[in-house]
Amino acid sequence: MSTPLGLYQPGTSPLHRLSPGPKLVGLFLLAIAVLVTKGPWTGVGFVLLTIALAALGSLSPGSVLRALRPFLVVAVLLLAFNAWQNGWPRAVEVVADLTALILAATVLTATTAVNDLLDTIVRSLGPFRRLGVDPDRVGLTFSLMLRALPGTIELAAETRDAARARGLDRSIRARTIPLVLRVVARARDTGDALHARGVLD
């Protein structure tokens, strides 16, 4: 399996057979645990836990590494900055926590069909309509986010290749600024298209 983050990978693993609800709750609880616990070893533990979940979901090491590849530059920058400002233990904690959350999201999206995931989100938010929550709009937002992830990864690869062709593959600026501009332009185009169809009115 080589599908990137954000796309469903059909399978028969225990996580594939598990309904979306418990997986969403598990991701939510993991995010809370990551936020409230401190220490580098705890962060490393979360990474090991999500790696075990990826194995339980029959995700290949290659697909997991591909999901993490776009995060690599950010991880290096975060590691260096936090090590400089707060020391190595804090740097390891920050990067490990973010890595664990990315891996957990990868496992969720790879083992759950998008339509099933969105249906679960819309149904679970139904009782909150009286509070002004629009479940359909939340579901649409989540759907757009999931569909944007593979596109962003593709843009990152194209930007990296363009920088390499100009001999600037080691320049962070040459790789990040064009990527940010292209991602913003794509987001704006998507927003304009939705607005033209009256979706955001």
BASEDO-15624 format. One record per residue (C-alpha): x, y, z; residue number from 0; residue in three letters. Coordinates in steps of 0.02 Angstrom, whole numbers. Each point is the difference from the previous one (the first is absolute). Layout:
      u      v      w num residu
      X      Y      Z NUM    ALA
...
***
This chain:
      u      v      w num residu
      0      0      0   0    MET
     72    165    -52   1    SER
   -148    118     14   2    THR
     41    166     86   3    PRO
    -80     75    151   4    LEU
   -181     48    -31   5    GLY
    -48   -147   -111   6    LEU
    -87   -161     50   7    TYR
     95   -163    -22   8    GLN
   -122   -147    -12   9    PRO
     41   -147    112  10    GLY
    -64   -129    123  11    THR
    103     44    154  12    SER
    -83     19    172  13    PRO
      8    189    -20  14    LEU
    -84    -10   -170  15    HIS
   -142   -101     76  16    ARG
    -20    119    147  17    LEU
   -138    130    -24  18    SER
     53    182    -23  19    PRO
    -74     60    165  20    GLY
    121    -88    118  21    PRO
    147     50   -110  22    LYS
    -50    183      5  23    LEU
    -21     -9    189  24    VAL
    170    -84     13  25    GLY
     82    138   -103  26    LEU
    -83    132    108  27    PHE
     58    -83    161  28    LEU
    176    -19    -68  29    LEU
      5    185    -44  30    ALA
    -54     44    178  31    ILE
    130   -117     73  32    ALA
    136     78   -107  33    VAL
    -51    174     57  34    LEU
     -8    -37    187  35    VAL
    152   -111     21  36    THR
    177     65      4  37    LYS
    173    -70    -29  38    GLY
    101    -67   -147  39    PRO
    -21   -182     48  40    TRP
   -189     20      3  41    THR
      8     71   -176  42    GLY
    107   -145    -58  43    VAL
   -126   -117     79  44    GLY
   -141     79   -100  45    PHE
    101    -24   -160  46    VAL
     28   -184     40  47    LEU
   -187    -19     37  48    LEU
    -50     74   -168  49    THR
    129   -108    -90  50    ILE
    -80   -151     83  51    ALA
   -171     60    -59  52    LEU
     67     21   -177  53    ALA
     61   -180      6  54    ALA
   -170    -55     67  55    LEU
    -79     88   -149  56    GLY
    117    -92   -120  57    SER
     81    160    -60  58    LEU
    168    -27    -81  59    SER
    154     89     69  60    PRO
     18     86   -168  61    GLY
   -173     78      8  62    SER
     31     60    178  63    VAL
    165     79    -50  64    LEU
    -81     84   -150  65    ARG
   -131     75    114  66    ALA
    137     72    110  67    LEU
    112     62   -141  68    ARG
    -87    169    -25  69    PRO
     19     31    187  70    PHE
    187    -32     -3  71    LEU
     57    179    -34  72    VAL
   -119     69    131  73    VAL
     58   -132    124  74    ALA
    183     46    -24  75    VAL
    -38    186     22  76    LEU
   -106    -32    155  77    LEU
    133   -113     73  78    LEU
    138    128    -27  79    ALA
   -102    149     61  80    PHE
    -63    -86    158  81    ASN
    171    -71     38  82    ALA
     71    176    -11  83    TRP
   -139     82    101  84    GLN
    -51   -135    124  85    ASN
    128   -141     -7  86    GLY
      3   -171    -81  87    TRP
   -129    -86    113  88    PRO
   -133    127    -47  89    ARG
     50     -8   -184  90    ALA
    -18   -189     -4  91    VAL
   -168     13     90  92    GLU
    -72    125   -125  93    VAL
     55    -94   -156  94    VAL
    -50   -170     71  95    ALA
   -174     63     49  96    ASP
    -32     73   -174  97    LEU
     66   -158    -83  98    THR
   -117   -106    105  99    ALA
   -151    105    -49 100    LEU
     46     -6   -185 101    ILE
     20   -189      9 102    LEU
   -166    -18     91 103    ALA
    -87    104   -134 104    ALA
     84   -107   -133 105    THR
    -65   -159     80 106    VAL
   -176     72     14 107    LEU
    -12     60   -180 108    THR
     84   -154    -72 109    ALA
   -115   -124     89 110    THR
   -165     94    -15 111    THR
    -96     38   -159 112    ALA
    -25    188    -17 113    VAL
   -189    -13    -24 114    ASN
    -18   -108    156 115    ASP
    107    123     98 116    LEU
   -101    150    -56 117    LEU
   -167    -86     32 118    ASP
     56    -39    177 119    THR
     54    180     31 120    ILE
   -164     72    -68 121    VAL
   -106   -122    103 122    ARG
     98     31    160 123    SER
    -21    189    -18 124    LEU
   -188    -11    -34 125    GLY
    -51     34    182 126    PRO
     99    162     -4 127    PHE
   -108     79   -136 128    ARG
   -102     88    134 129    ARG
    161     84     57 130    LEU
     31     71   -172 131    GLY
    119   -134    -63 132    VAL
    -22    -47   -183 133    ASP
     53   -184    -12 134    PRO
     -3      1   -190 135    ASP
    117    149     -8 136    ARG
    118    -80    127 137    VAL
     -2   -159   -103 138    GLY
     37     99   -158 139    LEU
    145     87     86 140    THR
     71   -166     58 141    PHE
    -22    -73   -174 142    SER
     92    146    -80 143    LEU
    140    -18    125 144    MET
     22   -185    -37 145    LEU
     -3     28   -187 146    ARG
    123    144     14 147    ALA
    133   -105     86 148    LEU
     51   -105   -151 149    PRO
     -1    157   -108 150    GLY
    112     92    122 151    THR
    120   -147      4 152    ILE
      3      0   -191 153    GLU
     36    188     -2 154    LEU
    141    -26    125 155    ALA
     78   -132   -112 156    ALA
    -16    110   -155 157    GLU
     76    149     92 158    THR
    144   -107     62 159    ARG
     34    -65   -176 160    ASP
     -4    177    -71 161    ALA
    124     61    131 162    ALA
    112   -149    -36 163    ARG
     -4     36   -187 164    ALA
     64    175     37 165    ARG
    136    -66    114 166    GLY
    -90     68    154 167    LEU
    -51   -165     79 168    ASP
     89     47    162 169    ARG
    -82    171     10 170    SER
   -144     -2    124 171    ILE
    -62    167    -69 172    ARG
     -7    -65   -178 173    ALA
   -103   -148     57 174    ARG
   -118     80    126 175    THR
    -50    169    -72 176    ILE
    -62    -67   -169 177    PRO
    -90   -141     91 178    LEU
    -90    121    117 179    VAL
    -51    111   -146 180    LEU
    -66   -148   -100 181    ARG
    -96    -71    149 182    VAL
    -79    170     36 183    VAL
    -46     21   -184 184    ALA
    -81   -172     -5 185    ARG
    -97     36    160 186    ALA
    -61    165    -73 187    ARG
    -55    -84   -161 188    ASP
    -95   -131    101 189    THR
    -84    134    103 190    GLY
    -49     97   -157 191    ASP
    -73   -157    -78 192    ALA
   -103    -40    155 193    LEU
    -60    179     13 194    HIS
    -52      1   -184 195    ALA
   -107   -153     35 196    ARG
    -78     81    152 197    GLY
     73   -129    119 198    VAL
     74    129    119 199    LEU
   -151    117      0 200    ASP
***
